[in-house]
Amino acid sequence: MLLRTLSARALSVVRRSPVLHWPVHQIARLIVRTGWGEKYVREVLGPDAQTDAQYREWIAVHDTLSDEDRAAIAGHIARMTNPLVISVVMPAYATPEPLIRAAIASIQAQLYPHWQLCIADDGSPGEALWRVLADYARSDARIRVVRRPENGQITAATNSALALATGDFVAFMDHDDLLTEHALYHVAAALEAHPETDLIYSDEDKIDERGRRSQPYFKTGWNAELMLGQNMVNHLAVYRRSLLEDLGGLREGFEGAQDHDLALRAAERIGPERIRHIPWVLYHWRWRGRQGSFSRRWAEICADSARHAVAEHLARTDQDGAFVSNQPGAARWLRVHRALPDPQPLVSIIVPTRDRLDLFARCAEGVLHGTDYEALEFLIVDNGSVEPETLAHFEALKADPRVRILPAPGPFNFSALMNRAVAEARGEIILLLNNDISMIGSDWLAEMVSHAVRPNVGAVGARLLYPDGTIQHAGVVLGTGGVAGHLHVGAPGDYPGYQGHLKLARNVSAVTAACLAMRRSVWDEVAGMDAERLTVAFNDVDLCLKVRAAGYDIVWTPFAELFHHESASRGLDLAPAAAARFQSEIDTMRERWGPVLDNDPFYGPVFDNRFSNYRPADEPRRVAPWIKPTPTPDHSRESGNPGVF
């Protein structure tokens, strides 16, 4: 236990240093080859970390084609009335012969036969690579090659390969990586089912020189906010060729993040409804090929290019005053800093309370004297406080002109209390805040307001920690417990989360009303909270789902950080006296939002929605496209995920 604790603390330091992180990671890669090493690394990384051995077991059950699968795929392809041609473009430079042959072989082994492979030799020294490529082109009419007279780096070489492409869609592939045998079939099947799609991306993993797969990245539906912090599209990415032509291909000057820049420009042009995620691992990224990757050799160039790409995206989309910085650590994730309007909009901070002065006084002190945002009013919704100390404290607070006390006696009904307070609020922004919240930094409100004022954003949530520093709220995942639960609850405070999700602002389906900001106009548009059927639980989830249904995004930001002493003043929802009410609220949510709850686009069908830590499911909810779906009645709760095929 002591060794694990010390290792976890050391890891939090190592993660902040690129110089240390790389060699430590390589040592860890050696350790996990042993049984005890896998167990030790898993315990240090966190409970949701999947070991390589566990992933290999998962592959055997859920990611290995049988002969019956291949026959069904062949039958599906034969039934396609208009099979699209997919051009795979590949830049190559001084690639070792075994690696380039393996990459090409993975294309030739595709179950989907309607492909074209376009390779640009980027001025490789000598004749060895060109001879190999020329031989392939002579032996297979679907392979086209070009030799650049001089090395122009990855962007120029990819554009040269792209110029050879004549297919309807274009897939990007590195010269030493591999596609799964059913990769292009999945793409064709998705396009057959959703012909309006312009951009497709899939899950991916790593593969070593011995063919062992590891480190899967099971992705979610399109997440525009997350794309500003990392390139979640990456591999495999497939674009409509006419879109690429309109965009002018890849842009030179973004080497190392040219694909990130391309995805951002494409998304601006087509919108999220024409982007689709395939929840299958279709791409194996060569982890320890002899060449290494561009990103590992030129980490600083990649980081600068990514920052430049996101900054230009912000400028093109009129997000004035925003700037981008790299977060510390080897991953080089990005953070967007957004400017506040001038003048600052008035924020109405609404706190319901009933006695428990020990909690409320700390919250009030943090709001009034520990927050560096000036334009605020503090609305205290008094739900029947009777203790003399509490009432005296209220009287003292009234001396501050920013404070108003709203008497609201009677049974606790969170939704009704919030609806009444918002009706009294004067602010352009409203912020719902529990009385058991205390502040960590003074900039929390400015960060939340900077998102809440964005036209596309309907609600904003904060990173909430338990008093011991572990995660209490990092966004809400739908489906957990039948309705919803908090992501990564109980994880260490310094843990980056699945693929960095605890360190990156991102879109989520819902956030907790323990600390929730939104424009008053959005609140009014969706008619606030349901005070009839959701009096205590899930009213915030219902509110957020109404906001999303109205076309707005929900943003969770890790850069607004507070402590939450969860429900300390009211008790647990599952106390015996509340059981019937709680079940009724579950039934209401299932009746109202059942298909949505079962298909959270920001969690994905590969993950087990009984948990909230991105654990791969024993039975993923995805449906193989070669299996004909069973028709379901119109009243069924089953529904497809609009962001997932």
Protein Blocks (a to p, Z undefined) as FASTA:
>chain_A
ZZmmmmmmmmmmmmmpmklmmmmmmmmmmmmmpmklmmmmmmmnomklccfklmmmmmmm
mmcccfklmmmmmmmmmmpmbdcddddddddehiafklmmmmmmmmmmpmblbbcddddd
ehighjklmmmmmmmmmmpmkbccdddfbdebjmlmmmmmmmmpcbfbdcdddfkbccdf
klmmmmmmmmmmmmmbcbdcdddddddfkopaehiacdddddfklmmmocfklpaddddf
klmmmnopaaehiahilmmmmmmmmmmmnopmlgccdfbdfbdcdfkbfkopfklmmmml
mmmmmmmmmmmmmmmnopghiacdddedjklpacddddddddddddddddddeejlllmm
mmmmmmmmmccbfbbcdddddehiabfklmmmmmmmmmpmkbccdddedjddfklmmmmm
mmmpmbfbdcdddfkbccfblmlmmmmmmmmmpmklmbdcdddddfkopafbgcjaehia
hiaccehihiafklgbjehlmmcccddfbdcfkbccddfklmmmnopaafklmmmgoklm
mmmmmmmmnopacdddfkbccdddehklnopfkbmklmmmmmmmmmmmmmmmmmmmmmcf
knojmbcckbcnhpacfbdcbdcfkbccddddfkbmbdcdfkbZZ
